[in-house]
Amino acid sequence: MRSKGDFADWLPALVLAGLVFLACLPAKASERIVSDPDYQLALFGYDPVAYLADGGPRLGSADYELIYRDLVWRFANEGNLAAFVEDPKRYVPAYGGHGALMMARGAVSDGHPEVSVVLDNRVFLFSDAAARYAFLLEAARLLALADANWFEIERSLAP
């Protein structure tokens, strides 16, 4: 049978081990922009300009990247990089790349960079094709809800 003193002897070491573990966890640069937490790649390395310039998703290249809002953004070519530098707000997907359908429902989920739609020169990402389809069935109504929800939700996410 153990005595109470045994646990008390180990408690400081356990607390210290827990603090060391927490200190080693990678910090997420931003919750407001969908990104790869391991490499701090915005949109998991997809080129944000390609949705509008090329008509769909395209992976960016490490040859064309920059830091914006504490994340690494990649581009498919020099022209897309230059366009982003000139007007980044135009090219960052709506809701920071979080799923538009879930945003309309008042929740946050990562959008998948390959599941997108462009409406009125705004890029929207979705978790999957079914979410995109459901959003498009009532796009006007859901867009208004998502915009209103993002205004509130964005303030609760880490910059």
N, C-alpha and C positions, 0 to 999 in steps of 0.2 A: 504494500500500500504506500502511495506517495504522500508525502507531507505537503502542507501548504507552502512551505518554504521552497520546494523544488520549482514550482511554477513561477513564483516571484523571482527566483534566480534567473530564469530564462526570459522573463518578460522584457527587460531592456534590450536584449539581443534580438528578440522577435520584432519589437518596434523599430529598431535600427534597420533590420533587414527589410521591413516593409517600406521604410522611407527610401532606402537605396533602390528598391525595385521601382517605386513611383518616380524617382528622379531619372531612371533609365528609360522610361516610356517616351517615345517620340512625341513631340508637341505637334499638333496639327496647325499649320500656318493659318488656315482660314476655314471656317465652316460656311462662310457666305458664298464661296465658289467651290463647286464640285471639283475635287482634286484627288490625286493619288497620294495618300499620306506618307508613303515610303520615300518618294522622290520629289514631293511637293510640285508635281506636274498638274497644272490647271487642265481640267477636262481630260485628264488621263493622257495628255500628250496630243490631243486632237487640235487641229488648227481652227480657231474660232472664226476666222475670216472666210474660210472655205465654204461655210454654209451659205453665205450670201454671194461670194465671188464665183464659186465653182458649182453651186447648186446642191451641195451635200457635204457629208462629213469626209474629212481627209486627215490622216495622221500627219502631224508636224514632224520636223526634222531637228535634231540637235544642232545642225548647222545654222538654223534660223530660230533663235530663241532670245527671250528677254525676261527680266523680272518685272512683274506688275502686281501690285497688291500682295507682295510677299510670296508670290508663287512664280514658278517657271512656266512661261507660255511658249509653246512651239508652233512654228508655222511651216507650211509646205514650201514656201519660196520667199525670196526677198521682197517681192511686191506685196504679198500678204502681210509680212512683218511691217512694212512701211505704212500700209493702210491702218493697221492696228495702232501703231505709234501715233498716227495723226488723229484718230478718234476711237479710243478703246471702248468707250461706253456703247458705241454703235454695235460692236462685235461681241461683247460679252453676252452669252445667252441670257434670256429672261430668267429671273430668279436665281442667278448665279449658276445655272445649269441644273438646278433641282427640278424634279419632275413636276411638270405643269399640272397634271391631273391631281396629284396629291396636294399641291399648293392650293388648288381650288377647294380642296376638302379641308384645308387648314393644317396640313401636316407636311413634314419635310422628308423627302426621299431623294437619293441621288438619281439624276437622269443619266441614261446611257448615251454617250456621245454619238452612237450610230443610230439612235432612234430619235429622230428629230422631225420638225416641221417648221417652215417659215411662213409667218402670217404678218402682213403689213410691215415687212422689213424687220421683224423681230424673230429671233431664233428661240424655239422652245424644245426642250429635251424631255424625254419620258423614260420611265423604267423599262418598258417593253412595248411591243407593238399593240397589244390589247389596250394599254393605257392611252396610247396615242389615238387609237380608233375611238375610244370612249370620249376623249376630249374633243375630237373633231365633230362628233355628233351634236354637241351643244357648245361649240367653240365660243360664240359671243357671250353667252351666259357664264360659262366656266372661266373665261378670260377675265371678266370683270371680278369674279370672286377671287381668282388667283392673284390679281393685281392688288386687291384690297388686303388679302391675307399676307402677301409678301411685305407690304408696308409694315405690318405688325411683327411678323416672324423675323424679318431681317435684323431687327433691333435685338432679338434674343440670341442671335448667333455670334460666335467669335469673329471679329474682323480679320 
